[in-house]
Amino acid sequence: MAKKDNKKLGILAEELAAVYFQKKGYVILERNFRAPCGEIDLILQDGPELVFVEVKARASARYGLPQEAVTLHKQRQIVKTAAWYMNSKGWSGCPVRFDVVAIQLQGGRHEIEHIPWAFEAEM
C-alpha cells in the first residue's frame, strides 16, 4: 500500500473511531493532539476519566492485527504525551485510561474493536 493510501486509511480510521465514541457518549476533547514528545489520536472524557486513545487500522491481515502495532515504544510515547497534555491543560491528578481502537477495513466494510485499558502507566 502506498504512503498516500496509508494516510487515507489512517484518516478514515480516526473518523470511524471518533463516531464510535460519540455514539457511546464520550466527549471528544482533542483529535490528533500534538506535543513536543509525540501525538495522541483521540483524547476523550468518560465521566471523570481522561481516555487517551491510539487508533490503528489495517486493510489486510498481511502485517498482523492492528493492535499489534501498539508497541512498548509507542505506549511509552503515548504516556509521555498524555502527561504533557495533562500538565499543560490543568488535568493533573485526574484518573486516566489508555485505550486502543483496532479497525479492520476490507471490501468497503469495517470492524471496530475497542480495547479499554489496553495498557497501564504510572501517571
N, C-alpha and C positions, 0 to 999 in steps of 0.2 A: 504494500500500500504506500502510495506517495505521501510525502510530508504534508502536502496540502490536504489530502484526504484524511490524514490523521487529525489535523487541526479541525476540519469539519466534523469529524466523528466526536472529538472532544467537546466542541461547542454544543452539538446535538445532545450528547450525554448529560452535560451540565444543565441544559434546559429541561430535559426529561426528569432529572433529579430534583430540580427546583419545583417543578409542577407536582411531583410526587409528595414532597414535603409540605407544600402549601395545602394540598388536599388533606393531609394528615393533621393540619392545624398548627404547624410550626411557623414561627415568624422568621423570615429571611432578613438578617442584619447586613450581610455582605455577600457579594458574589465576586469571585476571583480577587480576593484580598491579597495585595502585595505589600511586603515589608522588606527591609534590607536583608533579612535572613531567609526569606522564602515566600511561598504562595500557598493559600488555602482556597480550595474551590468554593466552598459554601460555609458561612458561619450563620448558625441558626440559634434561636432561642426556643427552648421547650420548657415552659413554666419558668422556674428559677435557674434552669441549667443552660449553660452555653454548650452548643454542639458544633464541633469542628469536623467538617466532612471532606473526605477525599473521594472524588468520583473517578472511577476507572471504567473504560469501555473496551470492548473487543468486537470486531466484525467477524471473527472466526476463532476457532479453538487452537489455531496454529501455534500461538505463543502462550498458551495456557489460559487459565481463568483470569479475569480482570483483577480480582482482589489479590492475586499472587504478585502483582506489580507494586504493591504497597510494602516495600522492603523495610528493613530495620532502619536503613539510612533515611528513607523517605519519612518514616514515622518520627525520627528524631528532628528532622527539618520541620515537620508539621508542629511538633511540640514547641520548638523554639519560636516559630512564627505565632503560635497561639499565645505564648507567654508575652511576646512583644505586643500583640493586639490587646490583650487584657490590661497590660500596664499602660498602654497609650490611650485606651478608651475608658479607663476607670472601672474595669470589671474585676480587679484583683480580689481574690478571696471567694468568688462565687464558684459553685460546683460546675465541673466541666466533664465533657464526654467526647471521645474520639470515635467517629463512625466512618464506615466505608460504604459506598454505594457502587455495586458492581453491575454493569449493564452489558448484556449480550445483544448485539444488533445483527440480525440476519434476515435477508429477504423482505425488508420493509417492516419487520416486526421487531419488538424489543421485549426483553425480560429484565426486570429490575430486582436485584437482591440487595436489601438494606441490612447491613451488619452493624447493629448498635454495639457500642463498647468494643470495637474491633481491636483496640489496643489500649493499654493504660500507660499513664505517665505521672510522675510526681510534678505537681504544679506549685 
